[in-house]
Amino acid sequence: MRHDLRAARAATSALFLGNGFLIGTWAAQLPRFKAALGLSDGELSMALLAFGLGAVLLMPLIGWMTAAFGSGRVATAAAFAFAGTLVLPGLAPTLPALVAAAFVAGACNGTMDVSMNTNATLVERTWGRAIMSSFHAFFSLGGLLGAAASGALIARGLDIVPTLLVTCGGTALLFLAASLSVMREADRAGGSHGLALPRRGVLALAGLALLCFLVEGAMVDWSAIYLQTVAGASLERAVSGFAAFSLAMTACRFMGDFAVRSLGRVRTLMAGGLLAAAGLVLALAVPQPAAASAGFALVGLGLANVVPVLFSTAGETPGIPPSMGVAMVATLGYAGLLLGPPLIGFGADLLGLRAMFGLLALGALVVVLVARPVLSPRQSFPSPRPTR
């Protein structure tokens, strides 16, 4: 294996790690933004919505940019931009300023997300074996490290802006090191840079991404509330559900490449959906804190490698540049992550939270049922290519 290919894989892994670190930093600072500006939950949700919209609304354009300028260039430029703009919410003196800053930071995050996943498909194709899960594992690890680092700085008494400067500045150094070795496309066809309409096969992949991100968004925003209100957990213990989900997802992603190579993409998707559905059913059938947390850990194991498989497959869609396929799947997927939690909240008011988690279990089963038709045999992982 060539040294420069290993360096390119390490560089892309560093981009995923840094992106996850910044997302963890953002999440850890949200309570401080709320307290500093005296915001209500509803007012804070406007900033959260702006962050998500900034990513989703620009994703089709990001696909064109990445095809036109190359995933390596766009990913590194967006990485530095995300690290810089994430400081802006800490400087916001009012709610409108916070919303605007969140939108800008979210747009930079969305640009980085599409371009670094496109670059990951390029590295994976050149590597000749399934390695996409390892990239997403570094993202999950980065999220845990970012939240932990922010927590440590907060414990030392640092204010919001110094905390953001330290974490974002350190991440920018990581991005600088990654930029030296990131893989760049050898050529880009001049006629392939136009905005592409969604293809039927890509829409099916995007639909699966939507379902998976709906479940993931529920775990992030509603697992603690489920443990508290349905399973009767204390406030301190309620966070164990999300912790179990996150740790299981991170660990499984580091083993995910072996699973994809052994099972193939179709079986990996089917097994993932089945595990996620089983975890949700366990949490529904046994509404006790320990059982629900174990169920949420199963959801993390199940979803860990589904999204990497979908991004890899989208990046190999015939007839369109890899960035376009990734952007199409990411747009609908992140729309599910953005819109899912509020929809669950509205539905819980009408039907109850347990009923909504039951619908999520059905969504996970849909992934099992449609995985084979959506991922056709020619979308199985390509045979290894010799490297020179």
C-alpha positions in Angstrom: 0.0 0.0 0.0 1.5 3.4 -1.0 2.6 5.7 1.7 0.7 8.7 0.2 -2.6 6.6 0.2 -2.2 5.9 3.9 -1.5 9.6 4.5 -4.6 10.5 2.5 -6.7 8.2 4.6 -5.2 9.6 7.8 -5.9 13.2 6.5 -9.6 12.4 5.7 -9.9 10.7 9.1 -8.6 13.9 10.7 -11.2 15.9 8.9 -14.0 13.7 10.3 -12.5 13.8 13.8 -12.2 17.6 13.7 -15.8 18.0 12.4 -17.1 15.8 15.1 -15.1 17.7 17.7 -16.6 21.0 16.6 -20.1 19.5 16.6 -19.5 18.3 20.2 -18.2 21.8 21.1 -21.3 23.4 19.7 -23.6 21.0 21.6 -21.7 21.6 24.9 -22.0 25.4 24.6 -25.8 25.5 23.9 -26.7 25.8 27.6 -24.3 28.7 28.0 -25.7 30.5 24.9 -29.1 30.1 26.5 -28.1 31.4 29.9 -26.0 34.3 28.5 -28.8 35.7 26.4 -31.6 34.7 28.8 -33.4 32.6 26.1 -36.4 30.4 26.5 -36.4 26.8 25.1 -38.3 28.0 22.1 -35.9 30.9 21.4 -32.9 28.6 21.6 -34.6 26.2 19.2 -34.6 29.0 16.6 -30.8 28.9 16.8 -30.8 25.1 16.5 -33.1 25.3 13.5 -30.9 28.0 11.9 -27.8 25.7 12.3 -29.6 22.8 10.6 -31.1 24.9 7.8 -27.8 26.5 7.0 -26.5 23.0 6.3 -29.5 21.6 4.5 -30.4 24.5 2.2 -27.0 24.8 0.7 -26.3 21.1 0.1 -27.4 20.9 -3.5 -25.1 23.9 -4.3 -22.4 22.3 -2.2 -22.6 19.2 -4.5 -21.9 21.4 -7.5 -19.1 23.2 -5.8 -17.4 20.0 -4.8 -17.7 18.6 -8.3 -16.3 21.8 -9.8 -13.4 22.4 -7.5 -12.6 19.0 -6.0 -13.6 17.4 -2.7 -10.1 17.9 -1.2 -10.0 21.6 -1.8 -13.6 22.2 -0.7 -13.3 20.0 2.4 -10.2 21.7 3.7 -11.5 25.2 3.0 -14.8 24.4 4.6 -13.0 22.9 7.6 -11.2 26.2 8.3 -14.3 28.2 7.7 -16.3 26.0 10.2 -13.6 26.3 12.8 -13.6 30.1 12.4 -17.4 30.7 12.2 -18.1 28.5 15.2 -16.7 31.3 17.4 -19.4 33.7 16.1 -22.3 32.4 18.2 -20.2 33.1 21.3 -19.9 36.7 20.3 -23.6 37.2 19.5 -25.2 39.9 21.8 -28.8 39.2 20.8 -31.0 36.3 19.7 -31.2 37.6 16.0 -27.4 37.7 16.0 -27.2 34.2 17.5 -29.6 32.9 14.8 -27.5 34.5 12.0 -24.3 33.2 13.4 -25.7 29.7 13.8 -26.9 29.8 10.2 -23.4 30.7 8.9 -21.7 28.1 11.0 -24.3 25.5 9.9 -23.7 26.4 6.3 -19.9 25.8 6.7 -20.6 22.6 8.5 -22.9 21.4 5.7 -20.2 22.3 3.1 -17.6 20.3 5.1 -19.9 17.4 5.6 -20.7 16.8 1.9 -17.2 17.5 0.7 -15.4 15.3 3.3 -17.8 12.4 2.7 -17.2 12.8 -1.1 -13.4 12.7 -0.4 -13.9 9.7 1.8 -15.6 7.8 -1.1 -12.6 8.8 -3.3 -10.1 7.4 -0.7 -12.3 4.3 -0.3 -12.4 3.6 -4.0 -8.7 4.0 -4.3 -8.1 1.9 -1.2 -10.1 -0.9 -2.8 -11.9 -2.1 0.4 -14.7 -0.8 2.6 -13.3 1.8 4.9 -16.1 4.4 5.1 -17.2 3.2 8.6 -13.8 4.1 10.1 -14.2 7.7 8.9 -17.6 8.0 10.6 -16.1 6.3 13.7 -13.6 9.2 13.9 -16.6 11.7 13.6 -18.4 10.0 16.5 -15.2 9.9 18.6 -14.6 13.6 17.8 -18.1 14.4 19.1 -17.4 12.7 22.4 -14.0 14.4 22.7 -15.3 17.8 21.8 -18.0 17.7 24.5 -15.5 16.4 27.0 -12.9 19.1 26.2 -15.5 21.8 26.5 -16.7 20.4 29.8 -13.2 20.4 31.1 -12.6 24.0 30.0 -16.0 25.1 31.5 -15.0 23.4 34.8 -11.8 25.5 34.8 -13.9 28.6 34.7 -13.3 29.7 31.1 -16.0 32.0 29.6 -17.7 31.1 26.3 -15.5 33.0 23.9 -12.2 31.8 25.4 -13.5 28.2 25.4 -14.5 28.5 21.7 -11.2 30.1 20.8 -9.2 27.3 22.4 -11.2 24.4 21.0 -11.7 25.9 17.5 -8.1 27.0 17.4 -6.8 23.6 18.3 -9.1 22.0 15.7 -7.8 24.4 13.0 -4.3 23.1 13.7 -5.5 19.6 13.1 -7.1 20.7 9.8 -3.8 22.4 8.8 -2.0 19.1 9.2 -4.7 17.3 7.3 -4.6 19.7 4.4 -1.0 18.7 3.6 -2.0 15.1 2.7 -5.7 15.2 1.7 -6.4 13.3 -1.5 -7.3 15.4 -4.5 -9.2 14.3 -7.7 -6.8 13.6 -10.6 -9.4 15.1 -13.1 -12.8 16.5 -13.1 -14.9 16.4 -16.3 -15.8 19.9 -17.3 -19.3 18.9 -18.4 -20.3 17.4 -15.1 -20.4 20.4 -12.9 -24.0 21.4 -13.5 -26.7 21.0 -10.9 -28.1 17.5 -11.2 -31.8 16.5 -10.8 -32.3 13.7 -8.3 -32.0 10.3 -9.8 -34.5 7.5 -8.9 -31.9 5.3 -7.3 -30.4 8.2 -5.4 -33.9 9.2 -4.1 -34.3 5.7 -2.8 -31.0 5.9 -0.9 -32.0 9.3 0.3 -35.3 7.9 1.6 -33.4 5.3 3.7 -31.1 8.1 5.0 -34.2 10.1 6.0 -35.5 7.1 8.1 -32.2 6.5 9.7 -31.6 10.1 10.6 -35.1 10.3 12.0 -34.2 7.6 14.4 -30.8 9.1 15.2 -32.3 12.5 15.8 -34.8 10.9 18.2 -32.0 9.3 20.2 -30.1 12.6 20.4 -33.1 14.8 21.5 -35.6 12.4 23.0 -33.8 9.4 24.6 -33.2 11.2 27.9 -36.8 12.5 28.0 -38.1 8.9 27.3 -36.1 7.5 30.1 -37.3 10.2 32.5 -41.0 10.3 31.6 -41.7 6.7 30.4 -39.1 4.6 32.1 -39.1 6.6 35.4 -35.4 7.4 35.5 -34.0 10.2 37.7 -32.7 13.3 36.0 -29.1 12.2 36.6 -29.7 8.7 35.2 -31.8 9.9 32.2 -28.6 10.8 30.2 -27.5 7.1 30.3 -29.7 6.3 27.3 -27.9 8.8 25.0 -24.5 7.8 26.5 -25.2 4.1 25.7 -26.3 5.0 22.2 -23.3 7.2 21.5 -20.7 4.8 22.9 -22.2 1.8 21.1 -22.3 3.7 17.8 -18.7 4.8 18.1 -17.4 1.4 19.0 -19.3 -0.3 16.3 -18.1 2.1 13.6 -14.5 1.2 14.4 -15.5 -2.4 13.6 -17.9 -1.5 10.8 -15.4 -1.9 7.9 -14.9 -5.5 8.8 -18.7 -6.0 9.0 -19.2 -4.4 5.5 -16.4 -6.5 4.0 -17.8 -9.7 5.6 -21.5 -9.2 5.1 -21.7 -6.8 2.1 -23.6 -3.6 2.0 -27.1 -5.2 1.7 -26.7 -7.5 4.7 -25.1 -4.7 6.7 -28.1 -2.5 6.0 -30.6 -5.2 6.8 -28.8 -6.2 10.0 -28.5 -2.6 11.1 -32.2 -1.9 10.6 -33.1 -5.1 12.5 -30.9 -4.2 15.4 -32.3 -0.7 15.6 -35.8 -2.0 15.5 -35.1 -4.6 18.2 -33.6 -2.0 20.4 -36.6 0.3 20.1 -38.9 -2.7 20.8 -37.0 -3.5 23.9 -37.3 0.0 25.2 -41.0 -0.1 24.5 -41.7 -3.5 25.9 -39.6 -3.1 29.1 -39.9 0.6 30.1 -37.3 0.4 32.8 -34.1 2.5 32.8 -31.6 -0.3 32.4 -33.6 -2.1 29.7 -34.3 1.1 27.8 -30.7 2.1 27.9 -29.7 -1.3 26.6 -32.3 -0.9 23.9 -30.8 2.5 22.9 -27.4 0.9 22.8 -28.7 -1.7 20.3 -30.1 1.3 18.2 -26.5 2.7 18.2 -25.1 -0.6 17.1 -27.7 -0.9 14.3 -27.4 2.6 12.9 -23.6 2.8 13.2 -22.8 1.6 9.7 -26.0 2.3 7.9 -25.2 5.9 7.0 -21.6 5.2 5.9 -23.0 2.5 3.6 -25.5 4.9 2.1 -22.9 7.6 1.5 -20.5 5.1 -0.1 -23.3 3.8 -2.4 -24.5 7.3 -3.3 -20.9 8.3 -4.2 -20.8 5.5 -6.8 -24.1 6.3 -8.6 -23.5 6.0 -12.3 -23.9 9.1 -14.5 -23.4 11.8 -11.8 -20.3 13.0 -9.9 -19.8 11.5 -6.5 -20.4 14.8 -4.8 -23.8 15.1 -6.4 -24.9 11.7 -5.1 -23.6 12.4 -1.6 -25.3 15.8 -1.6 -28.6 14.4 -2.6 -28.6 11.7 0.1 -27.2 14.1 2.7 -29.9 16.7 1.9 -32.9 14.5 2.6 -31.0 12.7 5.4 -30.3 15.8 7.3 -33.8 17.1 6.7 -34.9 14.1 8.7 -32.4 14.9 11.4 -33.7 18.5 11.4 -37.4 17.9 11.2 -37.7 14.6 13.0 -37.3 15.7 16.6 -40.0 18.5 16.4 -42.4 16.1 14.6 -41.9 13.5 17.4 -42.7 16.2 19.9 -45.9 17.2 18.1 -46.9 13.6 17.7 -46.1 12.8 21.4 -48.6 15.5 22.4 -51.3 13.7 20.4 -50.4 10.0 20.7 -47.8 9.8 23.5 -44.0 9.4 23.4 -44.2 5.6 23.5 -46.4 5.5 20.4 -43.9 7.7 18.5 -41.0 5.5 19.4 -43.1 2.6 18.1 -43.4 4.4 14.8 -39.6 4.8 14.7 -39.3 1.0 15.2 -41.5 0.5 12.1 -39.3 2.9 10.2 -36.3 0.8 11.1 -38.1 -2.3 9.9 -38.7 -0.5 6.6 -35.0 -0.2 6.1 -34.7 -4.0 6.5 -37.4 -4.7 4.0 -36.2 -2.3 1.2 -32.5 -2.6 1.6 -32.1 -5.3 -1.0 -34.2 -3.7 -3.7 -32.5 -0.3 -3.2 -28.9 -1.6 -3.2 -28.8 -3.5 -6.4 -26.1 -6.1 -6.9 -24.0 -3.7 -9.0 -23.9 -1.3 -6.0 -22.2 -3.9 -3.9 -18.7 -2.9 -3.0 -16.4 -2.9 -6.0 -13.6 -5.5 -6.2 -10.2 -4.3 -5.0 -8.2 -2.3 -7.4 -4.4 -2.7 -7.6 -2.4 0.3 -6.3 0.8 1.4 -7.8 
